[in-house]
């Protein structure tokens, strides 16, 4: 049974852990918080559609009077004005110009359809509204976020890693086709041993040249055996022993690769020891 002192120690350790966890979370939130200088796309943007406030009273009147062109002009003016304000409020690249264009179109349609102004004058009013909105929001353009940088290109595989793509595909092919075939356990055991060889070569690509013949002969031969068995060929009596020999050969090659690494390590240790001895350390 734990003593009171043990309970106090556990309680103190839990409090320290909780305090450290909270400090870590505060640090993470502080790093995630991004401060962007500049004005918020607020009142100047959302006050622009209010210049068309008389249309809010005109639309019900036009519904009662049955004037379709003036009704369409009023509805389009209000809708496009609010769409332009929403576009500018996003603050993305090109949103200020796009919102100003919608504001100009809203003003032109309102003048031409709802107010029945002479068309050239209505078009001029639309352009005037566009340039006015651009002048009103010109200082906001400096704070538009820059376009996102393209993602970095994917790293190109080294020649050693690229040379193992084919053997990995062959191993996956054998592993998927082996279960329903005759002598499936021996096939899976052989392909697992060869998978170990490929993994060792991926970790030590400098030794790839020593295993090229093994991959070219043993792995390709195993693939052909699987293809014949899939085609319905009857396995000969010597096939189980051949699969065992392939497994033993793969294990033997892995041992030779490890032995080469061990010899290289012994040489490195000996060289370093001799150098330290010469330095008198």
N, C-alpha and C positions, 0 to 999 in steps of 0.2 A: 504494500500500500504506500502511495506517495506521501511524503511528509509535507507539512505546511510550507517549508522552505522550497520544496520542489514545485509546489503549486504557485508560489510567488515568482519563482524563476520562469516558469512556463507563461504565466500571465504577463510578466515583464517582456519576455521574448515576443509574445504575440502582439503586444502594444508597439514594440519597436518595428516589427514586420509591417504592421498596419500603417504606422507613421511613414515608413519608407515607401510603401506602396502608394500612399496618397501623394507624397512628394514626387514620385515618378509620374503619376498621372497628371499632376499639375504641370510638370515640365513638358510632357507630351502635348497637352492642350496648348501650352504657350508656343510650342514650335509649330503646331498646326494652324494657329491663328495668323492670318495674313492681313496685314494692314496696307490698304491701298490709299495713297494720298489723293486729294482732289475733291471737288464738290460731289455731293450725292445727286443723282439724276432725279430731282424731286419737284419742288413747287413750280419752277419755270416750265417744266415739261407738262405737268398735269394741269396747269392753268391755261395752256394754249387752247384746248377744246372749249373752254368756257366762253371764248369770244363768239361761239356759235350758239349761245344760250337762247336767243330768241326762237331758234328752231324748235325748242322743246314745247313752246306754245303754238307754233305754227303747224306742227304735224297733226295734232288733234283737230285743228280748225280745217286743214285741208282734207282730212278724212270725212268730216261732216259735209264739207262743200263739194266733195267728189272731184277734186282736181288731181288727176293721177301724176302729171308731170311735176307739179310743185311738191306733191307728196314724196315722189321718188327722189327729187332733189334734196328735200329736207332730210329724209332717212339716210341717203348716201353721204350727205355732208356730216351728219352727226357720227355715223359709223366710221367713216374714213378718218375723221379727226381723232376719235378715241383710239383707232388702230395705229395712227401715226404717233400719238403720245405713248402708247404701250411699246411701240417699236423703239422709240428714243429712250424710254426708261430702262431698256435692257442694257444699254451702254456698251454693246459689242461693236466690233469693227464694222463700219458701214451703216450702223443703225441710225446715227444722227441724220445722215443724208437720206436714207430710206424713209425715215419718219417725216422729214421736211417735204419730200415728194408727196407723201400721202396727204399732208396738210395742204399743200398747194392744190392737189386734185380736189380735195374736199371743198376748198374755197371756190375754185372755178365752177364745180358742179352746183354748189349752192347759189352762186351768183347767176349762172346761166339758166338753171331749171327752176329753183325755188323763187328767185327774185325777178326772173324774166328780164335780165340785163342783156343788152346787145352782145352777141357771142364774142366778137373780138375784145370787147372790154372785159367780159367774164374771163377770157383766157389771160388777158393782161393781169387781172386781179389774182388769178391762180399763180402766175409767175411771181408777182409781187409778194404773195404770201410765202412762197417757197424761199425767196431770197431773204425775207424778213425773219423767218424761222431760222435760217442758216446764220444770220447775223446774231440773233438772240442766243443761239447755242454754240457760237464759234469757240468760246473759251473752253467748252466742255470737250471739244474734240481732242485737246491735248491730253485728256485723261482716259481716252478710250484704251482698253487693254490691248496690248500687242497681240498679233495672231500667234497661235500656238506653234511652237517649233515642231518640225516633223520628227517622228520617232527615230531614234538612232538605228542605223542599219544592223541587221542581224549579223553576229560574228560569223565569219566564214570558217568552216571547219578546216583543221590542219590536214595535210595530205595523209598523215598516219591515221587520223580519225576517219577520214573519208574512205580509206581503204578497208575499214572494218564494217562499212555499211552493208556491203554485199554478204559477208559471213553472218552478220546479225539477221538479215532478212532470210537467209537459208535456214538458220537455226529456228527462227519463228515459224517458218514453213513446215519444218520437220516436227516441231513440237505440236503444232495444230493438227497435223495429219496422222500422228502416231497412235493415239488411243484406240481407234477401231481396227488397227492392222494386226497381223500376227506378230508375236514376240514384242508386243508393245512395251512391256517393262524394260526389256533390254534396249530397245530403241530410245526410250526416254532417258535411260541411264547413260547411253552413249552421247546423246545430244546435250545432256546436262554437263557431262565432262568437257565437251567441246565449248559449251557456254563459259565454263570456267577458264578455258584457255583464252577465249576472246576477251573476257573481263581482265585477265592478267595482262594481255597485250594492250588493252586500252589504258591501264594504269602505268604500263612501262612501254610506251610506243617505240623506244629505241631498240627494243628486241624484236620488232615486227619482222625484220628480214630473216630472223632465225626460224620463224614459224610459217613463212609463206608457202613452203612446200607442203607442210602439214595441212594447212587450210585448203590448198589447191587439190590435194589428193584425197585426204580422209573425209573432209566435209562434203566435197563434191560427190565422192563415191556414196556417202550416206544419203545424199539427196536423190541420187539415181536409184538406190535401193528402195527408198520410200515411194518413188514414182512407179516403179515396177510393181510393188505390192499394192498400190492403189489401183493399178490397171488390172488386178486380179491374178497376178502370177503366184504360183505355188512356191513358198519359200523352201530352198534346199536345206538339207540336214546340216550343212556347214555354216548356215547363217547365224545361229546363236553364238558359235565360237568366234565368228568374225566380228560380231557386235561386241563381244567381250574383249577381243583384241583391240578394237577401236577405242573402247573405254580405257583399257590399260595404257594404250599409246598416248591418249590425251593426258592421263594422270602422270605418265612418265615425262611428257613434255613440260607440264607445269612444274614438276620437280626440277627439271633441268633449268628452267627459267629462274626459279628461286635460287638454285645453286649458283647461277651466274651472278645474281644480285648479291648473294652472300660472299662470293669471292671478291666482288668489287668492293664490298664493305670492308672485308678483311684487309685488302690492299690499302684502302683509304685510312683505316685505323693505324696500320703499320707506318704509312707515310707520315701521318700526323704525329705519331709517337716519336719517330726518328727526328722529326723537325723540332719537337719540344725538347728532346734530349740534346740536340745540337745547340739549342738556345740556352740550355742549362736550367730549364724550368722543371 
